[in-house]
Amino acid sequence: MHKKLFLVFPGQGSQHSCMLSKNDLLSYAESSSNKIALDCLSDLISEDALSFIESDDDRINQTSITQPILLFVSYLHYQKLLEVHPNIEIDCMSGHSLGEYTALVCASAIDICDALKLVRSRGELMEKAENGSMSAILGMDTQDVINICNNITNQSDGVVNAANLNSPLQTVISGNTAEIELAEESCKDQGAKRAIRLNVSVASHSELMRESANLFSSILEEVDISSPQIKIYQNANAIANTDQNIIKDNLVKQLYMPVKWLSIMQHVTNDHYLIEVGPSKVLAGLCKANGVKEFSYTSISNYSELF
């Protein structure tokens, strides 16, 4: 394996029951080195975390519970990756929405318990925001989707905006439900192949999150974040930042601004091998659409087969 690794960490939507046993991660979760983090997670969700993750409890899809659990599980995937492949060269990282926090933990920029508490608060604030909807627009150029959303927002009382710029022909939109419906119809009328409504009531990465972002900013100010030891491309601007204040500012902006995944993937060069580190292969599924040719994911059962 001579290529440099570009690691990416998934966001909400990648969670599922039995995330630990399915990927042979129980021993990592129960290790003495993770006891403090595991106890912190259990306290945050008021449940025995291991039993909860391995159950079929539907609350695993509740935003304020999903976020700390998914961060912890993805962090365990990272630990296993390093154990199985101790000599790998990690060039850079990124994370999709919530996954950005996992990247910061893995790059030693933030303590795991601080990150768990942060994303728990982040999820709670998102749940308290004004309800809305999200929809995936497929088969339409990103800028055309953005233009449609802007036109609808300018002509209505509500808002709709591009939330996840996932690939050249996949954009997730977010905002008030009425405006989402208008945008879906307009996109289909103008050539989009499909508009798929997501099963959420939280309008992530939209203007409806502005107040939550302001409240989150105060919480974030109390947390120490240092310069990442590995280059991390942030969602808000697709730039690798090292200054603590800029990193924090982008984490706040991330709540109401779009995830610029398309731009982040443009940093994946021919010298990179991309690995999705977490319990799913959602981001790996976007690789071909973004021109990334060499990639894998840790949700396979045998880590020795990653490369």
Secondary structure, DSSP 8 states (H G I E B T S, - for coil): --SEEEEEE--TT---TTHHHHTT-HHHHTSGGGHHHHHHHHHHHTS-HHHHHTS--GGGGSHHHHHHHHHHHHHHHHHHHHHHSTT--EEEEEESTTHHHHHHHHTTSS-HHHHHHHHHHHHHHHHHS-B-EEEEEESS-HHHHHHHHHHHHHTSSS-EEEEEEEETTEEEEEE-HHHHHHHHHHHHHTT-SEEEE-S-SB-TTSGGGHHHHHHHHHHHHTS-----SSEEE-TTTS-B---HHHHHHHHHHTTTS-B-HHHHHTT--TTEEEEE-SS--HHHHTTGGGT--SEEETTSS-GGG--
